[in-house]
Amino acid sequence: METAQSQQQVAAPGAFVAFARFVLCGGGVGLASSFAVAGLASWMPWALANALITVVSTLLATELHARFTFGRGGRATWSQHAQSAGSAAAAYVVTCVAMFVLQQLVAAPGAVLEQVVYLSASALAGVARFVVLRLVVFARSRSRAAVTAAPVHTTVARAAAPAGPAVLCRAA
């Protein structure tokens, strides 16, 4: 049983490594998203552009996090996409509120100020998303894998142990 658990722990990266991967994957997607939102916002309302980009970037980032960030190596499940979407919806609210506050405080903010505010709000929401994804969304798959691996290993260990007549009589 200990072997299965230690193998599972090796497969799952530590918090520091996972956070570094999260920043690289999620941050890269987030940075590209900020430029995409700015570009789309010139053709449509900012909130709609942010919503569209949030949906696309969430799908992409969830796949990247499932494959690389949290050590699963496979595709994200529909359940993980749905849970990740919940945390992305909260991030969407944070970025919208930040941009709304900016619009209330500054009559005509420039593109650079908008990017600074948007990226700052995204970074804050990103840290909260990391915690949710690591402890809730992708933690369940690690827990299930460890639970299913333990009985298989235990069964193999029992089958390998010799059972003499004395042991069998006591068990009866």
NORQUI-V30200 format. One record per pair of residues at least 12 apart in sequence whose C-alpha atoms are under 6 Angstrom apart, sorted by the first residue. I is the first residue (numbers start at 1). GAP is how many residues later the second one is. D is the distance in Angstrom with one decimal. If there is no record, write none. Layout:
BEGIN
<<I,GAP,D> <I,GAP,D>>
END
This chain:
BEGIN
<<1,149,5.1> <1,152,5.6> <12,59,4.9> <18,51,5.3> <18,52,5.8> <21,48,5.0> <22,47,5.5> <26,35,5.8> <37,12,5.5> <37,13,5.5> <63,13,5.5> <80,57,5.7> <87,42,5.9> <91,34,5.1> <95,26,5.4>>
END
